[in-house]
Amino acid sequence: MTVSGDQKAKAKTEQAKGKMKEIAGRAVGNERLTAEGRTEQVKGDARKAKEKLKDTFKH
């Protein structure tokens, strides 16, 4: 897998982990866990956007 591929996979993982944390936090009423989940999702979204931008300039 390329470096770009690794970063894309990492972005998807961060997004998925974040979503799971957010759902779990909401289910048990834990605001901190919910916030951590949202933060991870945003980090994953940012990483994904960065990789898309890099791909755009490669072609």
Backbone as JSON Lines, residues from 0, in Angstrom:
{"i":0,"aa":"M","n":[0.85,-1.18,0.0],"ca":[0.0,0.0,0.0],"c":[0.9,1.24,0.0]}
{"i":1,"aa":"T","n":[0.48,2.25,-0.71],"ca":[1.26,3.48,-0.8],"c":[1.06,4.31,0.46]}
{"i":2,"aa":"V","n":[1.9,5.32,0.6],"ca":[1.77,6.22,1.74],"c":[0.39,6.87,1.72]}
{"i":3,"aa":"S","n":[-0.04,7.29,0.53],"ca":[-1.35,7.9,0.39],"c":[-2.45,6.9,0.78]}
{"i":4,"aa":"G","n":[-2.28,5.66,0.36],"ca":[-3.23,4.62,0.72],"c":[-3.28,4.38,2.2]}
{"i":5,"aa":"D","n":[-2.11,4.41,2.85],"ca":[-2.06,4.25,4.3],"c":[-2.81,5.38,4.99]}
{"i":6,"aa":"Q","n":[-2.62,6.59,4.51],"ca":[-3.28,7.75,5.11],"c":[-4.79,7.68,4.91]}
{"i":7,"aa":"K","n":[-5.21,7.22,3.74],"ca":[-6.64,7.08,3.47],"c":[-7.26,6.04,4.4]}
{"i":8,"aa":"A","n":[-6.54,4.94,4.59],"ca":[-7.03,3.89,5.49],"c":[-7.09,4.41,6.93]}
{"i":9,"aa":"K","n":[-6.09,5.18,7.3],"ca":[-6.06,5.75,8.65],"c":[-7.24,6.71,8.84]}
{"i":10,"aa":"A","n":[-7.55,7.48,7.8],"ca":[-8.68,8.4,7.88],"c":[-9.98,7.64,8.1]}
{"i":11,"aa":"K","n":[-10.17,6.57,7.34],"ca":[-11.39,5.76,7.48],"c":[-11.47,5.15,8.88]}
{"i":12,"aa":"T","n":[-10.34,4.69,9.39],"ca":[-10.31,4.1,10.73],"c":[-10.67,5.14,11.78]}
{"i":13,"aa":"E","n":[-10.08,6.34,11.66],"ca":[-10.4,7.41,12.62],"c":[-11.88,7.76,12.57]}
{"i":14,"aa":"Q","n":[-12.42,7.84,11.37],"ca":[-13.84,8.17,11.23],"c":[-14.72,7.1,11.88]}
{"i":15,"aa":"A","n":[-14.4,5.84,11.63],"ca":[-15.2,4.74,12.18],"c":[-15.08,4.66,13.7]}
{"i":16,"aa":"K","n":[-13.85,4.78,14.22],"ca":[-13.66,4.75,15.68],"c":[-14.39,5.91,16.34]}
{"i":17,"aa":"G","n":[-14.3,7.06,15.7],"ca":[-14.97,8.24,16.25],"c":[-16.47,8.06,16.3]}
{"i":18,"aa":"K","n":[-17.03,7.51,15.24],"ca":[-18.48,7.28,15.19],"c":[-18.9,6.3,16.28]}
{"i":19,"aa":"M","n":[-18.11,5.25,16.46],"ca":[-18.43,4.26,17.5],"c":[-18.38,4.89,18.9]}
{"i":20,"aa":"K","n":[-17.34,5.71,19.14],"ca":[-17.23,6.38,20.44],"c":[-18.4,7.33,20.67]}
{"i":21,"aa":"E","n":[-18.76,8.06,19.62],"ca":[-19.87,9.0,19.76],"c":[-21.16,8.26,20.1]}
{"i":22,"aa":"I","n":[-21.42,7.17,19.4],"ca":[-22.64,6.39,19.65],"c":[-22.62,5.81,21.06]}
{"i":23,"aa":"A","n":[-21.48,5.26,21.45],"ca":[-21.37,4.68,22.8],"c":[-21.56,5.76,23.86]}
{"i":24,"aa":"G","n":[-20.95,6.91,23.64],"ca":[-21.07,8.01,24.6],"c":[-22.52,8.46,24.76]}
{"i":25,"aa":"R","n":[-23.22,8.55,23.65],"ca":[-24.63,8.94,23.71],"c":[-25.46,7.88,24.41]}
{"i":26,"aa":"A","n":[-25.15,6.61,24.15],"ca":[-25.93,5.51,24.73],"c":[-25.83,5.5,26.25]}
{"i":27,"aa":"V","n":[-24.66,5.82,26.78],"ca":[-24.48,5.78,28.24],"c":[-24.55,7.17,28.87]}
{"i":28,"aa":"G","n":[-24.78,8.19,28.05],"ca":[-24.88,9.55,28.59],"c":[-23.54,10.16,28.99]}
{"i":29,"aa":"N","n":[-22.47,9.71,28.35],"ca":[-21.14,10.21,28.66],"c":[-20.75,11.28,27.64]}
{"i":30,"aa":"E","n":[-20.86,12.55,28.04],"ca":[-20.58,13.66,27.12],"c":[-19.12,13.69,26.68]}
{"i":31,"aa":"R","n":[-18.2,13.33,27.57],"ca":[-16.78,13.34,27.22],"c":[-16.48,12.35,26.1]}
{"i":32,"aa":"L","n":[-17.03,11.16,26.23],"ca":[-16.84,10.13,25.21],"c":[-17.48,10.55,23.88]}
{"i":33,"aa":"T","n":[-18.65,11.16,23.97],"ca":[-19.32,11.66,22.77],"c":[-18.45,12.72,22.08]}
{"i":34,"aa":"A","n":[-17.9,13.64,22.86],"ca":[-17.05,14.69,22.31],"c":[-15.77,14.11,21.71]}
{"i":35,"aa":"E","n":[-15.17,13.13,22.37],"ca":[-13.97,12.48,21.83],"c":[-14.28,11.82,20.49]}
{"i":36,"aa":"G","n":[-15.43,11.22,20.4],"ca":[-15.84,10.58,19.16],"c":[-15.98,11.58,18.04]}
{"i":37,"aa":"R","n":[-16.61,12.69,18.34],"ca":[-16.76,13.74,17.32],"c":[-15.4,14.26,16.88]}
{"i":38,"aa":"T","n":[-14.49,14.45,17.83],"ca":[-13.15,14.94,17.53],"c":[-12.42,13.98,16.6]}
{"i":39,"aa":"E","n":[-12.5,12.69,16.89],"ca":[-11.85,11.69,16.03],"c":[-12.43,11.7,14.62]}
{"i":40,"aa":"Q","n":[-13.73,11.88,14.53],"ca":[-14.37,11.93,13.21],"c":[-13.87,13.14,12.42]}
{"i":41,"aa":"V","n":[-13.75,14.27,13.09],"ca":[-13.26,15.48,12.42],"c":[-11.82,15.29,11.96]}
{"i":42,"aa":"K","n":[-11.01,14.67,12.79],"ca":[-9.62,14.4,12.39],"c":[-9.59,13.49,11.17]}
{"i":43,"aa":"G","n":[-10.43,12.48,11.16],"ca":[-10.5,11.57,10.01],"c":[-10.98,12.3,8.77]}
{"i":44,"aa":"D","n":[-11.97,13.18,8.94],"ca":[-12.47,13.96,7.8],"c":[-11.37,14.86,7.23]}
{"i":45,"aa":"A","n":[-10.61,15.49,8.13],"ca":[-9.53,16.38,7.69],"c":[-8.44,15.61,6.96]}
{"i":46,"aa":"R","n":[-8.09,14.44,7.48],"ca":[-7.06,13.62,6.84],"c":[-7.54,13.18,5.44]}
{"i":47,"aa":"K","n":[-8.81,12.8,5.36],"ca":[-9.37,12.37,4.08],"c":[-9.35,13.52,3.07]}
{"i":48,"aa":"A","n":[-9.73,14.7,3.51],"ca":[-9.74,15.87,2.63],"c":[-8.33,16.2,2.15]}
{"i":49,"aa":"K","n":[-7.36,16.09,3.05],"ca":[-5.97,16.36,2.68],"c":[-5.5,15.38,1.61]}
{"i":50,"aa":"E","n":[-5.84,14.11,1.76],"ca":[-5.43,13.11,0.79],"c":[-6.11,13.32,-0.56]}
{"i":51,"aa":"K","n":[-7.38,13.74,-0.53],"ca":[-8.09,14.03,-1.78],"c":[-7.42,15.19,-2.51]}
{"i":52,"aa":"L","n":[-7.04,16.19,-1.75],"ca":[-6.37,17.35,-2.33],"c":[-5.04,16.95,-2.95]}
{"i":53,"aa":"K","n":[-4.29,16.11,-2.25],"ca":[-3.01,15.63,-2.78],"c":[-3.22,14.83,-4.08]}
{"i":54,"aa":"D","n":[-4.26,13.99,-4.09],"ca":[-4.57,13.23,-5.31],"c":[-4.91,14.13,-6.47]}
{"i":55,"aa":"T","n":[-5.63,15.21,-6.18],"ca":[-6.02,16.15,-7.24],"c":[-4.8,16.76,-7.9]}
{"i":56,"aa":"F","n":[-3.8,17.11,-7.11],"ca":[-2.61,17.74,-7.66],"c":[-1.65,16.76,-8.32]}
{"i":57,"aa":"K","n":[-1.8,15.48,-8.02],"ca":[-0.95,14.45,-8.65],"c":[-1.32,14.27,-10.11]}
{"i":58,"aa":"H","n":[-2.61,14.42,-10.42],"ca":[-3.1,14.12,-11.76],"c":[-3.15,15.33,-12.62]}
